[in-house]
Amino acid sequence: MKIHLKIEGLPQLYKILNKKKALDFEFPGQTIRDFAVGLARKYGRGVDQALLDQNRAIDMGLRVAVNFSVLSYENRMDTALHDGDTIHLMTVG
């Protein structure tokens, strides 16, 4: 699956992704969880530290939106994605 990723207010992740605030990313799978695992596999442990909490879910301090719809924390890791979706990762606040 190929998605568009946009990063807002995450300097640690921005540095890991070679100073890109947006990129197209291909990964196997169909959920936010699969996306996060794929991103960590491609870019390394720093992605885990920048995005994930101890339960391997995207940290509560980050807001995740798919095509401008903000996802609730409780269910977002299992949210289905579709080819061409845009994922926005943002700091809360």
N, C-alpha and C positions, 0 to 999 in steps of 0.2 A: 504494500500500500504506500502511496505517496501523499504526504500532507505538506502544508506550508506552516512553518513555525515562526512566530513573532515573539520577541522577548522584550519586555519593558521593565526596567528597574532592577535587573538582576546582573550586576557587574561581574560576579564570579562566573556565572554561566556565559556571559558575553565574552569573557577572556578565553574560556575553554573552547568556545566555538570560533576561535580565530577572529575575534572582534566583529562578528556578524550579529546583527540584531534581527535578522530574518534569513531564513533558508528553507529550501525544499529538502525534505527528509524522507527516505524510503526505509521501510522496516517491515518485517513479517508480523502479521497479526491484525487485529481489528479493534483494539480498545486503547484507552489512555494508558493502562498498565503496560500493554505491549509496546506502545510508543516510548514510555519511560525506560523500559528495559532495553529496547533497541538503541535509544540515544546513549545510554550508559555503556552499552557494548561498543558502540562506535567511537565515543569520545573519552571513555575511561571513568575511573573512580571519582574524579572531580565532579562529574554530573550527579552521581549519587549524593555527594556532600552538598551540592548546590540545590538539589530538588527534593530529595527523599528524606522522610523521617525514619525512625528506628523500625517501623513496621513496613518499610519499603513502599509507602504511599507518598504521594506528593505532599510536601509539608503544608500544614495548616496556614503558615504565614504567606503562602502563595495562592494567588487566584488563578484559576484555569477557566478559559472560555473556549468554546468551539463555535466557530462562525458567529462570534459576538454574543453567544448565549453563555452566561456564567454558570458553571457547574457547582452544585452543592458539594461540600466536603465529603459527606457520607457515602455518596454513590459514584463519585467522579472516576475512580480508577477502573470501573467496569463499564463506563460509557462507551458505546459503540461509535466508531469512526467510519467515515466513508472516504474513498479515494478523492483527493482534491480538497478536503476540509482544511480549514485554517485553525490552528491551535495558538491561542494567546497565553503566554505565561507572564504574570505580573505580580509585583509585590502588593501586599494588602496595605491600604492606608493612603 
